Amino acid sequence: MRRAVCPGSYDPLHNGHVEIIARAASMYDEVIVAVSTNYAKKYRFDLQTRLQMATQTLSYLRGVTVEPMGEGLLAEFCRSRGANVILKGLRTTQDYHYELPMAHMNRHLTGVETIFLPAESSYTHLSSTLLKEVAALGGDISEFVPKAVLERFRQEKDQ
């Protein structure tokens, strides 16, 4: 079985993420969307909410599961799940330069390979950080995020 891991904080999940995960699902028998938590970061949505939004959004994709990554190294998470591929979407060359050293380290640690997929050009401007900022300032993000994410933003706004 060909199994890949698509890691990320997904705070929030956006259409660029969904597009990469959908492409991964067409390439691998199983794709694990590993929702990570970096305790040095301040998140808009807690882990449970991010897991729920991802699960709801990605339920239509065959072979895709959503799991918390937990603490520890991504390479070890992959090994524990029997995945030999980490799949990452790239928007720009800056993403590549940021991701490449981690790809080398993950391969060194456990032999897991990293595959880079270029983002669809219509999504290269999207980032979770930018979308959170636009939403916080009252901007419309509806065309950039899945329905489950948009609903959660609206719920928070109404509270």
ROFIZA-424053 format. One record per residue (C-alpha): residue in three letters; x, y, z. Coordinates in steps of 0.5 Angstrom, whole numbers, padded with zeros to 4 digits, always signed. Layout:
ALAXYZ;...
This chain:
MET+0000+0000+0000;ARG+0003+0007-0002;ARG+0001+0011+0004;ALA+0003+0019+0004;VAL+0003+0024+0010;CYS+0001+0031+0009;PRO+0003+0035+0015;GLY+0001+0042+0017;SER-0002+0046+0022;TYR-0008+0048+0018;ASP-0010+0054+0022;PRO-0015+0055+0018;LEU-0015+0049+0012;HIS-0016+0053+0006;ASN-0018+0051-0001;GLY-0010+0051-0003;HIS-0009+0046+0002;VAL-0015+0042+0000;GLU-0013+0042-0008;ILE-0006+0039-0006;ILE-0009+0034-0001;ALA-0014+0032-0007;ARG-0008+0031-0012;ALA-0005+0027-0006;ALA-0011+0022-0006;SER-0011+0021-0013;MET-0003+0019-0013;TYR-0003+0015-0006;ASP-0007+0009-0004;GLU-0008+0013+0003;VAL-0007+0020+0005;ILE-0006+0022+0013;VAL-0007+0029+0014;ALA-0003+0030+0020;VAL-0005+0036+0024;SER+0000+0039+0028;THR+0001+0043+0034;ASN+0007+0048+0035;TYR+0007+0050+0042;ALA+0011+0057+0040;LYS+0005+0059+0035;LYS-0001+0062+0037;TYR-0007+0059+0034;ARG-0014+0062+0032;PHE-0017+0055+0032;ASP-0015+0050+0037;LEU-0013+0043+0035;GLN-0020+0039+0036;THR-0023+0045+0032;ARG-0018+0044+0026;LEU-0019+0037+0026;GLN-0026+0037+0026;MET-0026+0042+0020;ALA-0021+0038+0016;THR-0025+0032+0017;GLN-0031+0035+0015;THR-0028+0038+0009;LEU-0024+0032+0007;SER-0030+0027+0008;TYR-0031+0026+0000;LEU-0024+0024-0001;ARG-0023+0017-0002;GLY-0017+0014+0003;VAL-0016+0021+0006;THR-0016+0021+0014;VAL-0015+0026+0019;GLU-0011+0025+0025;PRO-0007+0029+0030;MET+0000+0029+0029;GLY+0002+0029+0037;GLU+0009+0031+0040;GLY+0015+0029+0036;LEU+0018+0029+0030;LEU+0014+0028+0023;ALA+0019+0023+0021;GLU+0017+0019+0027;PHE+0010+0020+0026;CYS+0011+0017+0019;ARG+0015+0011+0021;SER+0009+0010+0026;ARG+0004+0010+0021;GLY+0008+0006+0015;ALA+0008+0012+0011;ASN+0014+0013+0007;VAL+0012+0019+0003;ILE+0011+0026+0006;LEU+0007+0031+0001;LYS+0008+0038+0001;GLY+0005+0043-0003;LEU+0009+0049-0005;ARG+0007+0056-0007;THR+0014+0060-0008;THR+0021+0059-0009;GLN+0021+0061-0001;ASP+0017+0055+0001;TYR+0022+0051-0003;HIS+0028+0054+0001;TYR+0024+0053+0007;GLU+0022+0046+0006;LEU+0028+0043+0003;PRO+0033+0043+0009;MET+0027+0039+0013;ALA+0026+0034+0007;HIS+0034+0032+0008;MET+0033+0032+0015;ASN+0027+0027+0015;ARG+0030+0023+0010;HIS+0036+0022+0014;LEU+0033+0021+0020;THR+0028+0015+0018;GLY+0029+0015+0010;VAL+0022+0018+0009;GLU+0022+0022+0002;THR+0019+0029+0001;ILE+0015+0030-0005;PHE+0013+0037-0007;LEU+0007+0039-0011;PRO+0007+0046-0014;ALA+0000+0049-0012;GLU-0005+0051-0017;SER-0003+0058-0020;SER-0010+0060-0017;TYR-0008+0059-0010;THR-0001+0061-0010;HIS-0003+0067-0006;LEU-0007+0064+0000;SER-0004+0063+0007;SER-0007+0061+0013;THR-0004+0067+0016;LEU-0007+0072+0011;LEU-0014+0069+0011;LYS-0014+0070+0019;GLU-0012+0077+0018;VAL-0017+0079+0012;ALA-0022+0075+0016;ALA-0020+0079+0023;LEU-0021+0086+0019;GLY-0028+0084+0016;GLY-0026+0082+0009;ASP-0029+0076+0005;ILE-0026+0070+0005;SER-0031+0066+0003;GLU-0028+0064-0004;PHE-0022+0062-0001;VAL-0024+0057+0005;PRO-0028+0051+0005;LYS-0035+0051+0008;ALA-0034+0048+0015;VAL-0028+0053+0016;LEU-0032+0059+0013;GLU-0038+0057+0018;ARG-0033+0057+0024;PHE-0031+0064+0023;ARG-0038+0066+0022;GLN-0039+0063+0029;GLU-0034+0066+0032;LYS-0036+0073+0029;ASP-0043+0072+0032;GLN-0040+0070+0039;
